[in-house]
Amino acid sequence: MPASAPPPLPLLKRVPPGLWTALVWVAATVQPVVEYVLMPPRQLYSLSYPRDGLDSFTARALLALAFLMVLTGSALLRRRTALAYGLVVAGTVVSSVAWRQNEALPLPFLGVDVALCYVAATRTRRTAIAAAGAALGLLAGYLVLRGVRGEEAGTSSEPFVALTVVIAWLVGNSVHQARAHTAELHARAAAQAVTAERLRIAREMHDTVAHSIGIIALQAGAAARVVDTQPARAREAMVTVEHLGRETLTGLRRLLGALRQADREEEPAHRDQDPTGPDRGRAPVPSRPADGLGDLERLAATTTAAGVRVEVWWRGRRRPLPADIDLAAFRIVQEAVTNVVRHSAADRCRVVVEYHEDELVVEVVDRGKSGKRTQHTERTATAGAGFGLVGMRERVALLDGRFTAGPGAGNGFRVAARLPLPTVADTGPAATTGVR
C-alpha cells in the first residue's frame, strides 16, 4: 500500500526565500518613487528621497541597475548564496547612490536583512557571521565617509539599520540551531531504533537456536557414547537430533522471513502486480505462529528426552495473554532451561507459571551446583560471551517487569520474572494447581 503523501507546507513557507527578498526590496524601493516622485506635490517632503532625485538619466540608470542586481541576486539566493547576497547588498548601495544619498536607506536595507536571515539559517556559522559582518561594515563605512567629508546628515540611520541586521542574524541563527537540533534528534532516534532492532534480532536468534543446539549437542554426545553397546538408543538419539535440527532450521527460516517481510511490504505496488516479475506464481508462505507458553509442554518433553526432566507447574487461572508477554515468558523459560542443561549438573528442574490478576510470575529452579553456575556466569560475562541472563533481563525490562537470577535456597539456581498484566475479565478455566 503506497505511503500517504506528506501534508502540504503552509503558504508562507512555500514562498522561496529569494522571492521574499525581492518582494521586500522592490516594495521598499518603489514606495518612495510613487509617493515622492509620481504622486502630485504635497506638503510632505523627504531628505532621503528628494523629488528631483531621479531627474537625471544617470540616476535612473543607476536605479535600474540596482533593480537588476537585486532581482538577479534573489533568483540565485538558493543556488549561489554568497554571490546572491553580495548582489543584494551591492544593489542596495547602488540605489542609495541613485538617490544621491550618503547614508544607508532603511527601507531597502530590509531586503538585505531577509537575505541575511536566509544565509544564517541555511549556511555555516562562519559564513553567516561573515555575511552579517559585511552588512555592518558597510553601515560603518557610511558613517566614516560622512565623517571624513565633514557632512552633517542629522540623526544617522545606520545604528537603527545595524540593529535590524543583528536581529535578522539572530533569527536566522535560531532557525539554523533548531534545524540542527532536530536533525540530531532524528539521527539519535534512528540509531536507537537500529540498536533496539539489533538487540531484538540477537535475542530472537539466541532464544531460537541456543536451546535446540544445546539439546542436539547433548543427544549427539550420548549417541556417540552408546553407538557400539546400545545401537537402539543411539538411533533414537540421532532421530531426536534430526527432529530438533529440522525444527531449528524452520525457526530460523521463519525469523528471517519476518525480518524480510517489512522490506517486501515497502516495495511499490506495481512490483506486486507485475505478472512477469521474479515472484510470479508464488503464494505467500504462511508463517508458524510465534512461540508462547502453549509450547511449554513441548519444550519440557524435548528437554526431558535429552536427560534433564522438566516439571511444569501451572498455578492460578490460565487465560490468554498479550502476545509480547506470552512470547517473553516462553523465551525466559526456554533460556533458563537451556542454562540448566548446559551449565548445571542437575538431572531435573521445576518450571512454575503462576497467573495473578495483575501479573504473571515465571520461575525456573534446579537442584544443580549453584557455585559452578555462578562461576560460569561471571566467567562468560567477563569474556563478553554470556548473553542469556542479559537477554532475559532486557525482555523483562522492556515489559516493565522485575527479574531476579541467582543461587536458590539450597544448591542450584533460581530464575524468576514478574511480568505485569493488563486487567481483563477471566475467560480461562477454573483456577488449578498441578504438575505436568
TIKEMI-899804 format. One record per residue (C-alpha): residue number from 0; residue in one letter; x, y, z. Coordinates in steps of 0.02 Angstrom, whole numbers, always signed. Each point is the difference from the previous one (the first is absolute). Last residue first. Layout:
N
@num=NUM | residu=A | X=X | Y=Y | Z=Z
...
This chain:
436
@num=435 | residu=R | X=+127 | Y=-1588 | Z=+1708
@num=434 | residu=V | X=-23 | Y=+56 | Z=+178
@num=433 | residu=G | X=-151 | Y=+81 | Z=+76
@num=432 | residu=T | X=-90 | Y=+148 | Z=+73
@num=431 | residu=T | X=-160 | Y=+53 | Z=-82
@num=430 | residu=A | X=-112 | Y=+152 | Z=-6
@num=429 | residu=A | X=-152 | Y=-30 | Z=-108
@num=428 | residu=P | X=+19 | Y=+7 | Z=-187
@num=427 | residu=G | X=+42 | Y=+159 | Z=-94
@num=426 | residu=T | X=-101 | Y=+154 | Z=-40
@num=425 | residu=D | X=+28 | Y=+107 | Z=+154
@num=424 | residu=A | X=-31 | Y=+183 | Z=-40
@num=423 | residu=V | X=+152 | Y=+103 | Z=-39
@num=422 | residu=T | X=+123 | Y=+107 | Z=+100
@num=421 | residu=P | X=+158 | Y=+19 | Z=-101
@num=420 | residu=L | X=+142 | Y=-110 | Z=+61
@num=419 | residu=P | X=+165 | Y=+47 | Z=+82
@num=418 | residu=L | X=+143 | Y=-124 | Z=-26
@num=417 | residu=R | X=+89 | Y=-73 | Z=+151
@num=416 | residu=A | X=+154 | Y=-100 | Z=-44
@num=415 | residu=A | X=+92 | Y=-133 | Z=+100
@num=414 | residu=V | X=+160 | Y=-99 | Z=-29
@num=413 | residu=R | X=+64 | Y=-112 | Z=+139
@num=412 | residu=F | X=+161 | Y=-100 | Z=+8
@num=411 | residu=G | X=+54 | Y=-157 | Z=+90
@num=410 | residu=N | X=+51 | Y=-46 | Z=+174
@num=409 | residu=G | X=-108 | Y=+59 | Z=+143
@num=408 | residu=A | X=-115 | Y=+151 | Z=-1
@num=407 | residu=G | X=+44 | Y=+40 | Z=-181
@num=406 | residu=P | X=+154 | Y=+85 | Z=-69
@num=405 | residu=G | X=-33 | Y=+147 | Z=-116
@num=404 | residu=A | X=-117 | Y=+80 | Z=-126
@num=403 | residu=T | X=-130 | Y=+134 | Z=+29
@num=402 | residu=F | X=-108 | Y=+95 | Z=-124
@num=401 | residu=R | X=-136 | Y=+131 | Z=+27
@num=400 | residu=G | X=-120 | Y=+63 | Z=-133
@num=399 | residu=D | X=-20 | Y=+159 | Z=-100
@num=398 | residu=L | X=-27 | Y=-101 | Z=-162
@num=397 | residu=L | X=+163 | Y=+60 | Z=-79
@num=396 | residu=A | X=+87 | Y=-36 | Z=+166
@num=395 | residu=V | X=-57 | Y=-182 | Z=-4
@num=394 | residu=R | X=+69 | Y=-27 | Z=-175
@num=393 | residu=E | X=+162 | Y=+88 | Z=+43
@num=392 | residu=R | X=+26 | Y=-107 | Z=+156
@num=391 | residu=M | X=-28 | Y=-158 | Z=-101
@num=390 | residu=G | X=+124 | Y=+58 | Z=-133
@num=389 | residu=V | X=+132 | Y=+44 | Z=+131
@num=388 | residu=L | X=-26 | Y=-167 | Z=+87
@num=387 | residu=G | X=+34 | Y=-94 | Z=-162
@num=386 | residu=F | X=+129 | Y=+117 | Z=-79
@num=385 | residu=G | X=+162 | Y=-74 | Z=+69
@num=384 | residu=A | X=+142 | Y=+22 | Z=-124
@num=383 | residu=G | X=+83 | Y=+161 | Z=+57
@num=382 | residu=A | X=+145 | Y=-89 | Z=+82
@num=381 | residu=T | X=-42 | Y=+77 | Z=+169
@num=380 | residu=A | X=-182 | Y=-48 | Z=-20
@num=379 | residu=T | X=+52 | Y=-176 | Z=-47
@num=378 | residu=R | X=+108 | Y=-19 | Z=+156
@num=377 | residu=E | X=-126 | Y=+78 | Z=+117
@num=376 | residu=T | X=-140 | Y=-112 | Z=-63
@num=375 | residu=H | X=+110 | Y=-155 | Z=+9
@num=374 | residu=Q | X=+55 | Y=+40 | Z=+178
@num=373 | residu=T | X=-182 | Y=+24 | Z=+51
@num=372 | residu=R | X=-53 | Y=-164 | Z=-81
@num=371 | residu=K | X=+141 | Y=-98 | Z=+83
@num=370 | residu=G | X=-45 | Y=+74 | Z=+168
@num=369 | residu=S | X=-184 | Y=-38 | Z=-29
@num=368 | residu=K | X=+31 | Y=-185 | Z=-20
@num=367 | residu=G | X=-159 | Y=-81 | Z=-66
@num=366 | residu=R | X=-169 | Y=-9 | Z=+82
@num=365 | residu=D | X=-97 | Y=+101 | Z=-129
@num=364 | residu=V | X=-126 | Y=+142 | Z=+11
@num=363 | residu=V | X=-92 | Y=+90 | Z=-141
@num=362 | residu=E | X=-129 | Y=+131 | Z=+47
@num=361 | residu=V | X=-127 | Y=+98 | Z=-102
@num=360 | residu=V | X=-122 | Y=+117 | Z=+87
@num=359 | residu=L | X=-136 | Y=+85 | Z=-103
@num=358 | residu=E | X=-71 | Y=+162 | Z=+68
@num=357 | residu=D | X=-158 | Y=+97 | Z=+41
@num=356 | residu=E | X=-133 | Y=-131 | Z=+35
@num=355 | residu=H | X=+127 | Y=-135 | Z=+35
@num=354 | residu=Y | X=+53 | Y=-147 | Z=-108
@num=353 | residu=E | X=+143 | Y=-109 | Z=+59
@num=352 | residu=V | X=+115 | Y=-95 | Z=-116
@num=351 | residu=V | X=+121 | Y=-111 | Z=+97
@num=350 | residu=V | X=+138 | Y=-95 | Z=-88
@num=349 | residu=R | X=+92 | Y=-131 | Z=+102
@num=348 | residu=C | X=+168 | Y=-76 | Z=-43
@num=347 | residu=R | X=+71 | Y=-174 | Z=-17
@num=346 | residu=D | X=+163 | Y=-95 | Z=-21
@num=345 | residu=A | X=+105 | Y=+142 | Z=+67
@num=344 | residu=A | X=+186 | Y=+13 | Z=-40
@num=343 | residu=S | X=-20 | Y=+179 | Z=-55
@num=342 | residu=H | X=+68 | Y=+103 | Z=-145
@num=341 | residu=R | X=-72 | Y=-64 | Z=-162
@num=340 | residu=V | X=-163 | Y=-86 | Z=+42
@num=339 | residu=V | X=-45 | Y=+124 | Z=+138
@num=338 | residu=N | X=+49 | Y=+146 | Z=-112
@num=337 | residu=T | X=-117 | Y=-66 | Z=-134
@num=336 | residu=V | X=-139 | Y=-9 | Z=+129
@num=335 | residu=A | X=+28 | Y=+184 | Z=+43
@num=334 | residu=E | X=+4 | Y=+48 | Z=-184
@num=333 | residu=Q | X=-163 | Y=-91 | Z=-39
@num=332 | residu=V | X=-87 | Y=+67 | Z=+157
@num=331 | residu=I | X=+48 | Y=+178 | Z=-45
@num=330 | residu=R | X=-49 | Y=-27 | Z=-182
@num=329 | residu=F | X=-171 | Y=-67 | Z=+52
@num=328 | residu=A | X=-34 | Y=+148 | Z=+114
@num=327 | residu=A | X=+56 | Y=+124 | Z=-134
@num=326 | residu=L | X=-112 | Y=-79 | Z=-132
@num=325 | residu=D | X=-155 | Y=+4 | Z=+110
@num=324 | residu=I | X=+39 | Y=+177 | Z=+59
@num=323 | residu=D | X=+20 | Y=+64 | Z=-179
@num=322 | residu=A | X=-155 | Y=-91 | Z=-62
@num=321 | residu=P | X=-115 | Y=+62 | Z=+137
@num=320 | residu=L | X=-58 | Y=-147 | Z=+106
@num=319 | residu=P | X=-147 | Y=-119 | Z=-17
@num=318 | residu=R | X=-56 | Y=-75 | Z=+166
@num=317 | residu=R | X=+60 | Y=-125 | Z=+128
@num=316 | residu=R | X=-77 | Y=+27 | Z=+171
@num=315 | residu=G | X=+130 | Y=-24 | Z=+134
@num=314 | residu=R | X=+145 | Y=-121 | Z=+5
@num=313 | residu=W | X=+77 | Y=-108 | Z=-134
@num=312 | residu=W | X=+150 | Y=-105 | Z=+50
@num=311 | residu=V | X=+112 | Y=-71 | Z=-136
@num=310 | residu=E | X=+126 | Y=-134 | Z=+50
@num=309 | residu=V | X=+150 | Y=-12 | Z=-115
@num=308 | residu=R | X=+106 | Y=-158 | Z=+4
@num=307 | residu=V | X=+176 | Y=+24 | Z=-66
@num=306 | residu=G | X=+58 | Y=-147 | Z=-108
@num=305 | residu=A | X=-29 | Y=+59 | Z=-179
@num=304 | residu=A | X=-174 | Y=-77 | Z=-3
@num=303 | residu=T | X=-44 | Y=+110 | Z=+148
@num=302 | residu=T | X=+57 | Y=+153 | Z=-98
@num=301 | residu=T | X=-111 | Y=-44 | Z=-147
@num=300 | residu=A | X=-150 | Y=-39 | Z=+110
@num=299 | residu=A | X=+19 | Y=+162 | Z=+99
@num=298 | residu=L | X=+13 | Y=+104 | Z=-159
@num=297 | residu=R | X=-155 | Y=-85 | Z=-70
@num=296 | residu=E | X=-93 | Y=+34 | Z=+161
@num=295 | residu=L | X=+53 | Y=+183 | Z=-5
@num=294 | residu=D | X=-63 | Y=+27 | Z=-177
@num=293 | residu=G | X=-164 | Y=+78 | Z=+62
@num=292 | residu=L | X=+108 | Y=+119 | Z=+101
@num=291 | residu=G | X=+40 | Y=+89 | Z=-162
@num=290 | residu=D | X=+90 | Y=-23 | Z=-164
@num=289 | residu=A | X=-53 | Y=+106 | Z=-149
@num=288 | residu=P | X=-125 | Y=-76 | Z=-120
@num=287 | residu=R | X=+78 | Y=-89 | Z=-148
@num=286 | residu=S | X=+18 | Y=+106 | Z=-154
@num=285 | residu=P | X=-114 | Y=-20 | Z=-149
@num=284 | residu=V | X=+98 | Y=-1 | Z=-163
@num=283 | residu=P | X=-72 | Y=+129 | Z=-118
@num=282 | residu=A | X=-43 | Y=-77 | Z=-167
@num=281 | residu=R | X=+128 | Y=+8 | Z=-137
@num=280 | residu=G | X=-63 | Y=+0 | Z=-179
@num=279 | residu=R | X=+97 | Y=+155 | Z=-45
@num=278 | residu=D | X=+139 | Y=+44 | Z=+122
@num=277 | residu=P | X=+133 | Y=+40 | Z=-131
@num=276 | residu=G | X=-114 | Y=+125 | Z=-86
@num=275 | residu=T | X=-94 | Y=-36 | Z=-161
@num=274 | residu=P | X=-174 | Y=+13 | Z=+75
@num=273 | residu=D | X=+41 | Y=+170 | Z=+76
@num=272 | residu=Q | X=-130 | Y=+37 | Z=+133
@num=271 | residu=D | X=+113 | Y=-14 | Z=+151
@num=270 | residu=R | X=+134 | Y=+105 | Z=-82
@num=269 | residu=H | X=-132 | Y=+125 | Z=-50
@num=268 | residu=A | X=-42 | Y=+28 | Z=+183
@num=267 | residu=P | X=+172 | Y=+66 | Z=+39
@num=266 | residu=E | X=+102 | Y=-100 | Z=+126
@num=265 | residu=E | X=-27 | Y=+49 | Z=+182
@num=264 | residu=E | X=-92 | Y=-160 | Z=+43
@num=263 | residu=R | X=+145 | Y=-104 | Z=-66
@num=262 | residu=D | X=+124 | Y=+94 | Z=+109
@num=261 | residu=A | X=-111 | Y=-25 | Z=+153
@num=260 | residu=Q | X=-11 | Y=-186 | Z=-35
@num=259 | residu=R | X=+188 | Y=-21 | Z=-7
@num=258 | residu=L | X=+23 | Y=-12 | Z=+188
@num=257 | residu=A | X=-152 | Y=-112 | Z=+17
@num=256 | residu=G | X=+69 | Y=-117 | Z=-132
@num=255 | residu=L | X=+166 | Y=-6 | Z=+90
@num=254 | residu=L | X=-88 | Y=-50 | Z=+161
@num=253 | residu=R | X=-106 | Y=-131 | Z=-87
@num=252 | residu=R | X=+152 | Y=-72 | Z=-88
@num=251 | residu=L | X=+92 | Y=-8 | Z=+165
@num=250 | residu=G | X=-146 | Y=-87 | Z=+83
@num=249 | residu=T | X=-13 | Y=-127 | Z=-140
@num=248 | residu=L | X=+187 | Y=-36 | Z=+14
@num=247 | residu=T | X=-17 | Y=-24 | Z=+187
@num=246 | residu=E | X=-148 | Y=-118 | Z=-24
@num=245 | residu=R | X=+97 | Y=-100 | Z=-130
@num=244 | residu=G | X=+148 | Y=-14 | Z=+116
@num=243 | residu=L | X=-111 | Y=-49 | Z=+145
@num=242 | residu=H | X=-74 | Y=-143 | Z=-100
@num=241 | residu=E | X=+169 | Y=-58 | Z=-65
@num=240 | residu=V | X=+77 | Y=+4 | Z=+174
@num=239 | residu=T | X=-150 | Y=-97 | Z=+68
@num=238 | residu=V | X=+25 | Y=-130 | Z=-135
@num=237 | residu=M | X=+184 | Y=-4 | Z=+49
@num=236 | residu=A | X=-47 | Y=-36 | Z=+180
@num=235 | residu=E | X=-117 | Y=-141 | Z=-50
@num=234 | residu=R | X=+136 | Y=-78 | Z=-109
@num=233 | residu=A | X=+123 | Y=+9 | Z=+145
@num=232 | residu=R | X=-130 | Y=-78 | Z=+115
@num=231 | residu=A | X=-25 | Y=-143 | Z=-124
@num=230 | residu=P | X=+189 | Y=-18 | Z=-28
@num=229 | residu=Q | X=+32 | Y=-35 | Z=+183
@num=228 | residu=T | X=+179 | Y=-64 | Z=+21
@num=227 | residu=D | X=+85 | Y=+68 | Z=-156
@num=226 | residu=V | X=-97 | Y=+165 | Z=-21
@num=225 | residu=V | X=-8 | Y=+28 | Z=+189
@num=224 | residu=R | X=+127 | Y=+141 | Z=+23
@num=223 | residu=A | X=-28 | Y=+82 | Z=-170
@num=222 | residu=A | X=-189 | Y=+1 | Z=+26
@num=221 | residu=A | X=+20 | Y=+88 | Z=+168
@num=220 | residu=G | X=+111 | Y=+132 | Z=-78
@num=219 | residu=A | X=-124 | Y=+26 | Z=-142
@num=218 | residu=Q | X=-143 | Y=+16 | Z=+124
@num=217 | residu=L | X=+89 | Y=+131 | Z=+105
@num=216 | residu=A | X=+59 | Y=+98 | Z=-152
@num=215 | residu=I | X=-176 | Y=-2 | Z=-73
@num=214 | residu=I | X=-75 | Y=+55 | Z=+166
@num=213 | residu=G | X=+119 | Y=+148 | Z=+9
@num=212 | residu=I | X=-30 | Y=+42 | Z=-183
@num=211 | residu=S | X=-187 | Y=+0 | Z=+29
@num=210 | residu=H | X=+11 | Y=+116 | Z=+150
@num=209 | residu=A | X=+122 | Y=+121 | Z=-79
@num=208 | residu=V | X=-85 | Y=+17 | Z=-169
@num=207 | residu=T | X=-165 | Y=+89 | Z=+25
@num=206 | residu=D | X=+45 | Y=+92 | Z=+159
@num=205 | residu=H | X=+166 | Y=+62 | Z=-67
@num=204 | residu=M | X=-70 | Y=+48 | Z=-169
@num=203 | residu=E | X=-149 | Y=+87 | Z=+80
@num=202 | residu=R | X=+110 | Y=+92 | Z=+124
@num=201 | residu=A | X=+123 | Y=+54 | Z=-135
@num=200 | residu=I | X=-143 | Y=+58 | Z=-111
@num=199 | residu=R | X=-72 | Y=+103 | Z=+143
@num=198 | residu=L | X=+170 | Y=+72 | Z=+42
@num=197 | residu=R | X=+28 | Y=+47 | Z=-182
@num=196 | residu=E | X=-172 | Y=+80 | Z=-7
@num=195 | residu=A | X=+36 | Y=+100 | Z=+157
@num=194 | residu=T | X=+166 | Y=+58 | Z=-70
@num=193 | residu=V | X=-79 | Y=+52 | Z=-166
@num=192 | residu=A | X=-139 | Y=+92 | Z=+91
@num=191 | residu=Q | X=+127 | Y=+86 | Z=+111
@num=190 | residu=A | X=+99 | Y=+55 | Z=-152
@num=189 | residu=A | X=-158 | Y=+65 | Z=-85
@num=188 | residu=A | X=-51 | Y=+94 | Z=+158
@num=187 | residu=R | X=+174 | Y=+76 | Z=+12
@num=186 | residu=A | X=-3 | Y=+52 | Z=-183
@num=185 | residu=H | X=-173 | Y=+76 | Z=+21
@num=184 | residu=L | X=+53 | Y=+92 | Z=+158
@num=183 | residu=E | X=+156 | Y=+65 | Z=-86
@num=182 | residu=A | X=-101 | Y=+59 | Z=-150
@num=181 | residu=T | X=-120 | Y=+90 | Z=+118
@num=180 | residu=H | X=+145 | Y=+83 | Z=+91
@num=179 | residu=A | X=+78 | Y=+55 | Z=-164
@num=178 | residu=R | X=-166 | Y=+69 | Z=-60
@num=177 | residu=A | X=-27 | Y=+96 | Z=+162
@num=176 | residu=Q | X=+178 | Y=+67 | Z=-5
@num=175 | residu=H | X=-23 | Y=+64 | Z=-178
@num=174 | residu=V | X=-168 | Y=+79 | Z=+41
@num=173 | residu=S | X=+80 | Y=+88 | Z=+149
@num=172 | residu=N | X=+143 | Y=+59 | Z=-111
@num=171 | residu=G | X=-123 | Y=+73 | Z=-124
@num=170 | residu=V | X=-92 | Y=+96 | Z=+136
@num=169 | residu=L | X=+163 | Y=+61 | Z=+78
@num=168 | residu=W | X=+68 | Y=+56 | Z=-169
@num=167 | residu=A | X=-160 | Y=+97 | Z=-40
@num=166 | residu=I | X=+5 | Y=+82 | Z=+172
@num=165 | residu=V | X=+181 | Y=+53 | Z=-23
@num=164 | residu=V | X=-39 | Y=+74 | Z=-171
@num=163 | residu=T | X=-153 | Y=+91 | Z=+68
@num=162 | residu=L | X=+109 | Y=+77 | Z=+135
@num=161 | residu=A | X=+126 | Y=+55 | Z=-131
@num=160 | residu=V | X=-142 | Y=+91 | Z=-90
@num=159 | residu=F | X=-38 | Y=+95 | Z=+159
@num=158 | residu=P | X=+183 | Y=+45 | Z=+27
@num=157 | residu=E | X=+19 | Y=+49 | Z=-185
@num=156 | residu=S | X=-147 | Y=+122 | Z=-7
@num=155 | residu=S | X=+103 | Y=+149 | Z=+59
@num=154 | residu=T | X=-95 | Y=+144 | Z=+78
@num=153 | residu=G | X=+46 | Y=+157 | Z=-94
@num=152 | residu=A | X=+100 | Y=-25 | Z=-160
@num=151 | residu=E | X=+149 | Y=+111 | Z=+34
@num=150 | residu=E | X=+145 | Y=-16 | Z=-123
@num=149 | residu=G | X=+180 | Y=+16 | Z=+59
@num=148 | residu=R | X=+63 | Y=-97 | Z=-149
@num=147 | residu=V | X=+99 | Y=-120 | Z=+110
@num=146 | residu=G | X=-146 | Y=-17 | Z=+122
@num=145 | residu=R | X=-122 | Y=-33 | Z=-140
@num=144 | residu=L | X=+109 | Y=-138 | Z=-69
@num=143 | residu=V | X=+29 | Y=-74 | Z=+173
@num=142 | residu=L | X=-187 | Y=-13 | Z=+34
@num=141 | residu=Y | X=-36 | Y=-77 | Z=-170
@num=140 | residu=G | X=+143 | Y=-123 | Z=+25
@num=139 | residu=A | X=-74 | Y=-55 | Z=+166
@num=138 | residu=L | X=-158 | Y=-49 | Z=-92
@num=137 | residu=L | X=+102 | Y=-99 | Z=-126
@num=136 | residu=G | X=+96 | Y=-85 | Z=+139
@num=135 | residu=L | X=-164 | Y=-50 | Z=+82
@num=134 | residu=A | X=-59 | Y=-80 | Z=-162
@num=133 | residu=A | X=+167 | Y=-88 | Z=-30
@num=132 | residu=G | X=+7 | Y=-59 | Z=+181
@num=131 | residu=A | X=-173 | Y=-77 | Z=-16
@num=130 | residu=A | X=+57 | Y=-97 | Z=-154
@num=129 | residu=A | X=+163 | Y=-54 | Z=+84
@num=128 | residu=I | X=-96 | Y=-56 | Z=+154
@num=127 | residu=A | X=-117 | Y=-104 | Z=-109
@num=126 | residu=T | X=+144 | Y=-79 | Z=-94
@num=125 | residu=R | X=+89 | Y=-49 | Z=+161
@num=124 | residu=R | X=-159 | Y=-68 | Z=+78
@num=123 | residu=T | X=-28 | Y=-113 | Z=-149
@num=122 | residu=R | X=-141 | Y=+30 | Z=-124
@num=121 | residu=T | X=-187 | Y=-27 | Z=+2
@num=120 | residu=A | X=-73 | Y=+109 | Z=+138
@num=119 | residu=A | X=+135 | Y=+134 | Z=+4
@num=118 | residu=V | X=-7 | Y=+20 | Z=-189
@num=117 | residu=Y | X=-190 | Y=+8 | Z=+0
@num=116 | residu=C | X=+1 | Y=+135 | Z=+136
@num=115 | residu=L | X=+131 | Y=+96 | Z=-99
@num=114 | residu=A | X=-112 | Y=-1 | Z=-154
@num=113 | residu=V | X=-145 | Y=+68 | Z=+102
@num=112 | residu=D | X=+111 | Y=+132 | Z=+80
@num=111 | residu=V | X=+66 | Y=+55 | Z=-170
@num=110 | residu=G | X=-180 | Y=+25 | Z=-57
@num=109 | residu=L | X=-28 | Y=+104 | Z=+157
@num=108 | residu=F | X=+142 | Y=+111 | Z=-61
@num=107 | residu=P | X=-119 | Y=+69 | Z=-130
@num=106 | residu=L | X=-101 | Y=+81 | Z=+142
@num=105 | residu=P | X=+144 | Y=+71 | Z=+104
@num=104 | residu=L | X=+93 | Y=+95 | Z=-139
@num=103 | residu=A | X=+182 | Y=-2 | Z=+52
@num=102 | residu=E | X=+83 | Y=+170 | Z=+0
@num=101 | residu=N | X=+88 | Y=+113 | Z=-126
@num=100 | residu=Q | X=-152 | Y=+18 | Z=-112
@num=99 | residu=R | X=+0 | Y=+52 | Z=-183
@num=98 | residu=W | X=-163 | Y=-95 | Z=-33
@num=97 | residu=A | X=+91 | Y=-109 | Z=-127
@num=96 | residu=V | X=+142 | Y=-22 | Z=+126
@num=95 | residu=S | X=-126 | Y=-70 | Z=+125
@num=94 | residu=S | X=-61 | Y=-122 | Z=-132
@num=93 | residu=V | X=+180 | Y=-51 | Z=-40
@num=92 | residu=V | X=+28 | Y=-46 | Z=+183
@num=91 | residu=T | X=-156 | Y=-109 | Z=+2
@num=90 | residu=G | X=+54 | Y=-83 | Z=-162
@num=89 | residu=A | X=+170 | Y=-38 | Z=+78
@num=88 | residu=V | X=-81 | Y=-82 | Z=+151
@num=87 | residu=V | X=-118 | Y=-104 | Z=-109
@num=86 | residu=L | X=+143 | Y=-47 | Z=-119
@num=85 | residu=G | X=+110 | Y=-55 | Z=+146
@num=84 | residu=Y | X=-139 | Y=-109 | Z=+68
@num=83 | residu=A | X=-20 | Y=-82 | Z=-170
@num=82 | residu=L | X=+186 | Y=-33 | Z=-17
@num=81 | residu=A | X=+8 | Y=-81 | Z=+172
@num=80 | residu=T | X=-162 | Y=-99 | Z=-23
@num=79 | residu=R | X=+36 | Y=-78 | Z=-168
@num=78 | residu=R | X=-143 | Y=-124 | Z=-24
@num=77 | residu=R | X=-126 | Y=+59 | Z=+129
@num=76 | residu=L | X=+23 | Y=+188 | Z=-20
@num=75 | residu=L | X=+23 | Y=-2 | Z=-188
@num=74 | residu=A | X=-171 | Y=+73 | Z=-46
@num=73 | residu=S | X=+12 | Y=+127 | Z=+140
@num=72 | residu=G | X=+174 | Y=+52 | Z=-56
@num=71 | residu=T | X=-64 | Y=+29 | Z=-177
@num=70 | residu=L | X=-145 | Y=+102 | Z=+66
@num=69 | residu=V | X=+118 | Y=+103 | Z=+108
@num=68 | residu=M | X=+124 | Y=+34 | Z=-140
@num=67 | residu=L | X=-132 | Y=+43 | Z=-129
@num=66 | residu=F | X=-93 | Y=+117 | Z=+119
@num=65 | residu=A | X=+163 | Y=+88 | Z=+45
@num=64 | residu=L | X=+42 | Y=+19 | Z=-185
@num=63 | residu=A | X=-169 | Y=+80 | Z=-29
@num=62 | residu=L | X=+34 | Y=+119 | Z=+144
@num=61 | residu=L | X=+171 | Y=+41 | Z=-73
@num=60 | residu=A | X=-75 | Y=+32 | Z=-171
@num=59 | residu=R | X=-132 | Y=+114 | Z=+76
@num=58 | residu=A | X=+131 | Y=+98 | Z=+95
@num=57 | residu=T | X=+111 | Y=+15 | Z=-155
@num=56 | residu=F | X=-145 | Y=+61 | Z=-106
@num=55 | residu=S | X=-27 | Y=+145 | Z=+119
@num=54 | residu=D | X=-168 | Y=+39 | Z=+77
@num=53 | residu=L | X=+6 | Y=-139 | Z=+129
@num=52 | residu=G | X=+39 | Y=+104 | Z=+154
@num=51 | residu=D | X=-111 | Y=+145 | Z=-54
@num=50 | residu=R | X=-134 | Y=-43 | Z=+126
@num=49 | residu=P | X=+127 | Y=-28 | Z=+139
@num=48 | residu=Y | X=-1 | Y=-175 | Z=+76
@num=47 | residu=S | X=+114 | Y=-4 | Z=+153
@num=46 | residu=L | X=-40 | Y=+179 | Z=+51
@num=45 | residu=S | X=-186 | Y=-35 | Z=-15
@num=44 | residu=Y | X=-145 | Y=+118 | Z=-35
@num=43 | residu=L | X=-182 | Y=+13 | Z=+50
@num=42 | residu=Q | X=-94 | Y=+159 | Z=-46
@num=41 | residu=R | X=-59 | Y=-84 | Z=-156
@num=40 | residu=P | X=+56 | Y=-14 | Z=-181
@num=39 | residu=P | X=-104 | Y=-117 | Z=-108
@num=38 | residu=M | X=+49 | Y=-185 | Z=+13
@num=37 | residu=L | X=+135 | Y=-66 | Z=-116
@num=36 | residu=V | X=+155 | Y=+63 | Z=+91
@num=35 | residu=Y | X=-23 | Y=-1 | Z=+190
@num=34 | residu=E | X=-130 | Y=-135 | Z=+29
@num=33 | residu=V | X=+25 | Y=-110 | Z=-153
@num=32 | residu=V | X=+190 | Y=+5 | Z=+4
@num=31 | residu=P | X=-3 | Y=-15 | Z=+190
@num=30 | residu=Q | X=-102 | Y=-162 | Z=-11
@num=29 | residu=V | X=+97 | Y=-78 | Z=-144
@num=28 | residu=T | X=+157 | Y=-32 | Z=+102
@num=27 | residu=A | X=-80 | Y=-77 | Z=+155
@num=26 | residu=A | X=-119 | Y=-104 | Z=-107
@num=25 | residu=V | X=+143 | Y=-58 | Z=-111
@num=24 | residu=W | X=+109 | Y=-48 | Z=+149
@num=23 | residu=V | X=-137 | Y=-93 | Z=+93
@num=22 | residu=L | X=-64 | Y=-92 | Z=-153
@num=21 | residu=A | X=+174 | Y=-45 | Z=-62
@num=20 | residu=T | X=+56 | Y=-69 | Z=+168
@num=19 | residu=W | X=-161 | Y=-100 | Z=+22
@num=18 | residu=L | X=+21 | Y=-69 | Z=-177
@num=17 | residu=G | X=+177 | Y=-54 | Z=+41
@num=16 | residu=P | X=-61 | Y=-87 | Z=+156
@num=15 | residu=P | X=-119 | Y=-108 | Z=-103
@num=14 | residu=V | X=-187 | Y=+15 | Z=+47
@num=13 | residu=R | X=-61 | Y=-172 | Z=+57
@num=12 | residu=K | X=+33 | Y=+44 | Z=+182
@num=11 | residu=L | X=-128 | Y=+141 | Z=-5
@num=10 | residu=L | X=-131 | Y=-115 | Z=-77
@num=9 | residu=P | X=+16 | Y=-132 | Z=+135
@num=8 | residu=L | X=+83 | Y=-160 | Z=-60
@num=7 | residu=P | X=-106 | Y=-137 | Z=-74
@num=6 | residu=P | X=-32 | Y=-156 | Z=+103
@num=5 | residu=P | X=+112 | Y=-148 | Z=-44
@num=4 | residu=A | X=-69 | Y=-122 | Z=-129
@num=3 | residu=S | X=-64 | Y=-165 | Z=+68
@num=2 | residu=A | X=+113 | Y=-148 | Z=-25
@num=1 | residu=P | X=-49 | Y=-120 | Z=-137
@num=0 | residu=M | X=-82 | Y=-164 | Z=+51
